[in-house]
Amino acid sequence: MESPASAPAPVRILTVCTGNICRSPVAERLLQAGLDQVMPGGFEVTSAGTRAMVGDPMQPLSGDIVRTFGGNPDGFVSRQLTSRILRGVDLVLTMTSGHRGEVLQLDASLLKRTFTIREFARMLDVLDERADSTANVPVTPDGGSPLSANTAFWRGLPARAAAVRHLSLPADSSENDIIDPYRRSPEIYHQMEDELAPAIVSVLRHARLSRR
């Protein structure tokens, strides 16, 4: 049994958009809420923006979406994406392909750990359909802990996901992106929700399937 001092660090996931007040905060709070149910203490989900509205709260309509799905938008503060924030991150999920490029400009070493959230979700769906996820279910080693197994599983997940990229390509590259609703109508926020929510559901489903 591991002591708290020797317990593994949580899996660190970063979500990225432009202003860090509409899309990435929704992804952050809903992923954190869902992953906390799968493995309490096993994940740390944060977010940042490539041109952040630093210090601003989440947009009210984004906060409403978070509440609708059982998350908590309170206390959110926008922050600017920096190379320091990227240091030590296990997985980066961006809202568009353009954001992915901006992440890699700051830290090229994250090439194999950075995806748009929609493409990553499709890859996980392929893994689930092929039952690859159950073949890679975390196994707790003798003397280890479920947290250790979870960390090892998620740190290997980007490579397993990327291996099925060719099976998850969209008909149109725009299907990799989440629309930006900033300063737009409530209908565009609903479109954002319709694009983002299924991707979050896929990530959380994979997490549940891998937690045996």
C-alpha positions as CSV (number, residue, x, y, z in Angstrom):
1,M,0.0,0.0,0.0
2,E,1.5,3.3,-1.0
3,S,1.7,6.1,1.5
4,P,0.3,9.6,0.5
5,A,3.9,10.8,0.2
6,S,4.8,8.1,-2.4
7,A,1.5,8.0,-4.2
8,P,1.7,8.8,-8.0
9,A,0.9,12.2,-9.2
10,P,-2.5,12.5,-10.8
11,V,-2.8,12.2,-14.6
12,R,-2.6,15.8,-15.8
13,I,-4.9,16.8,-18.6
14,L,-5.0,20.3,-20.1
15,T,-7.8,21.7,-22.3
16,V,-7.0,24.6,-24.6
17,C,-9.0,27.1,-26.6
18,T,-8.5,30.8,-27.5
19,G,-9.9,33.0,-24.7
20,N,-10.2,30.3,-22.1
21,I,-13.7,31.6,-21.2
22,C,-16.1,29.5,-23.4
23,R,-14.9,26.1,-24.7
24,S,-11.9,24.9,-22.7
25,P,-13.5,25.8,-19.3
26,V,-16.5,23.6,-20.2
27,A,-14.2,20.7,-21.1
28,E,-12.1,21.2,-18.0
29,R,-15.0,21.2,-15.5
30,L,-17.0,18.4,-17.1
31,L,-13.9,16.1,-17.6
32,Q,-12.8,16.8,-14.0
33,A,-16.3,16.0,-12.6
34,G,-16.6,12.8,-14.6
35,L,-13.1,11.6,-14.0
36,D,-13.5,12.2,-10.3
37,Q,-16.3,9.7,-10.3
38,V,-14.1,7.1,-12.1
39,M,-11.0,7.5,-10.0
40,P,-11.1,10.0,-7.2
41,G,-7.7,11.8,-6.9
42,G,-6.5,10.2,-10.2
43,F,-6.8,13.2,-12.4
44,E,-6.1,16.9,-12.5
45,V,-7.8,18.7,-15.4
46,T,-7.0,22.4,-16.0
47,S,-7.3,24.7,-19.0
48,A,-5.7,27.7,-20.7
49,G,-6.1,30.0,-23.7
50,T,-3.8,30.8,-26.6
51,R,-5.0,34.4,-26.3
52,A,-6.6,34.3,-23.0
53,M,-8.9,36.9,-21.4
54,V,-6.7,36.6,-18.4
55,G,-8.5,36.8,-15.0
56,D,-12.0,36.7,-16.5
57,P,-14.6,34.1,-15.3
58,M,-16.3,31.6,-17.5
59,Q,-18.9,33.0,-19.9
60,P,-22.4,32.7,-18.3
61,L,-23.8,30.5,-21.1
62,S,-20.8,28.2,-20.8
63,G,-21.4,28.0,-17.1
64,D,-25.0,27.0,-17.8
65,I,-23.8,24.2,-20.0
66,V,-21.4,23.0,-17.2
67,R,-24.3,23.0,-14.7
68,T,-26.6,21.1,-17.1
69,F,-24.2,18.2,-17.2
70,G,-23.6,18.2,-13.4
71,G,-20.3,20.2,-13.2
72,N,-19.5,23.3,-11.2
73,P,-18.4,26.5,-13.1
74,D,-17.8,28.5,-9.9
75,G,-14.4,30.0,-9.2
76,F,-13.1,29.7,-12.7
77,V,-10.4,32.2,-13.8
78,S,-9.0,32.4,-17.3
79,R,-5.2,32.1,-17.8
80,Q,-2.8,32.4,-20.7
81,L,-1.2,29.3,-22.1
82,T,2.6,29.2,-21.5
83,S,5.4,26.7,-21.8
84,R,5.4,26.5,-18.0
85,I,1.8,25.4,-17.9
86,L,2.6,22.7,-20.5
87,R,5.4,21.3,-18.5
88,G,4.6,17.9,-17.1
89,V,1.2,17.6,-18.8
90,D,0.3,14.1,-19.8
91,L,-2.4,14.9,-22.3
92,V,-3.4,18.1,-24.1
93,L,-6.9,18.3,-25.6
94,T,-7.5,21.4,-27.8
95,M,-10.7,22.8,-29.2
96,T,-9.4,23.2,-32.8
97,S,-6.5,22.0,-35.0
98,G,-5.2,25.6,-34.9
99,H,-4.9,25.4,-31.1
100,R,-3.0,22.2,-31.4
101,G,-0.5,23.9,-33.6
102,E,-0.1,26.7,-31.1
103,V,0.6,24.3,-28.3
104,L,3.3,22.6,-30.3
105,Q,4.9,25.9,-31.1
106,L,5.4,26.3,-27.4
107,D,6.5,22.8,-26.7
108,A,7.2,20.4,-29.6
109,S,7.9,17.6,-27.2
110,L,4.1,17.3,-26.7
111,L,3.5,16.2,-30.4
112,K,2.4,12.7,-29.4
113,R,0.3,13.8,-26.5
114,T,-1.7,16.7,-28.1
115,F,-5.0,16.1,-30.0
116,T,-8.1,18.0,-30.7
117,I,-10.7,16.7,-28.3
118,R,-13.0,15.5,-31.1
119,E,-10.3,13.5,-32.8
120,F,-9.1,12.0,-29.5
121,A,-12.7,11.0,-28.7
122,R,-13.1,9.3,-32.1
123,M,-9.8,7.4,-31.5
124,L,-11.1,6.2,-28.1
125,D,-14.4,5.1,-29.7
126,V,-12.4,2.9,-32.1
127,L,-10.4,1.4,-29.2
128,D,-13.6,0.7,-27.4
129,E,-15.2,-0.9,-30.4
130,R,-12.1,-3.1,-31.0
131,A,-12.1,-3.9,-27.3
132,D,-8.4,-2.8,-27.2
133,S,-9.3,-0.8,-24.0
134,T,-10.2,-4.0,-22.2
135,A,-7.0,-5.6,-23.4
136,N,-5.1,-2.7,-21.8
137,V,-7.1,-2.4,-18.5
138,P,-4.9,-1.2,-15.7
139,V,-3.6,-4.0,-13.7
140,T,-2.5,-3.3,-10.1
141,P,0.9,-4.7,-9.6
142,D,1.8,-6.5,-6.4
143,G,2.2,-3.9,-3.7
144,G,1.0,-1.2,-6.1
145,S,-2.2,0.8,-6.0
146,P,-5.1,1.5,-8.4
147,L,-3.8,5.0,-8.7
148,S,-0.5,3.8,-10.0
149,A,-2.2,1.5,-12.5
150,N,-4.4,4.4,-13.6
151,T,-1.5,6.7,-14.1
152,A,0.4,4.1,-16.1
153,F,-2.7,3.4,-18.3
154,W,-3.4,7.0,-19.1
155,R,0.3,7.9,-19.8
156,G,0.3,5.1,-22.4
157,L,-3.1,6.0,-23.8
158,P,-2.0,8.7,-26.3
159,A,0.2,6.2,-28.2
160,R,-2.6,3.6,-28.3
161,A,-5.0,6.2,-29.5
162,A,-2.7,7.5,-32.2
163,A,-2.2,4.0,-33.5
164,V,-5.8,3.9,-34.6
165,R,-5.9,7.4,-36.0
166,H,-6.2,6.1,-39.6
167,L,-9.5,4.4,-38.6
168,S,-11.0,7.5,-37.1
169,L,-10.5,10.2,-39.7
170,P,-13.5,12.4,-40.3
171,A,-15.2,13.0,-43.6
172,D,-14.3,16.7,-43.3
173,S,-11.4,18.1,-41.3
174,S,-13.8,20.7,-39.8
175,E,-15.2,17.9,-37.7
176,N,-12.0,18.0,-35.6
177,D,-13.0,21.5,-34.3
178,I,-15.3,22.9,-31.8
179,I,-17.0,26.2,-32.9
180,D,-16.1,29.4,-31.0
181,P,-19.3,30.9,-29.5
182,Y,-17.7,34.0,-28.0
183,R,-19.8,37.1,-28.5
184,R,-22.3,35.1,-30.6
185,S,-25.9,34.0,-30.1
186,P,-27.2,31.4,-27.7
187,E,-27.7,29.1,-30.7
188,I,-24.0,29.0,-31.3
189,Y,-23.4,28.1,-27.7
190,H,-25.9,25.2,-28.3
191,Q,-23.8,24.2,-31.3
192,M,-20.7,24.3,-29.2
193,E,-22.4,22.0,-26.7
194,D,-23.6,19.6,-29.4
195,E,-20.0,19.3,-30.7
196,L,-18.2,19.2,-27.4
197,A,-20.5,17.1,-25.2
198,P,-20.2,13.9,-27.3
199,A,-16.4,14.1,-27.2
200,I,-16.4,14.5,-23.4
201,V,-18.8,11.5,-23.1
202,S,-16.5,9.4,-25.2
203,V,-13.5,10.2,-23.0
204,L,-15.4,9.5,-19.8
205,R,-16.8,6.2,-21.3
206,H,-13.3,5.0,-22.1
207,A,-12.2,6.0,-18.6
208,R,-15.0,3.9,-17.1
209,L,-14.3,0.9,-19.3
210,S,-10.7,1.0,-18.3
211,R,-11.5,1.1,-14.6
212,R,-12.0,-2.5,-13.7
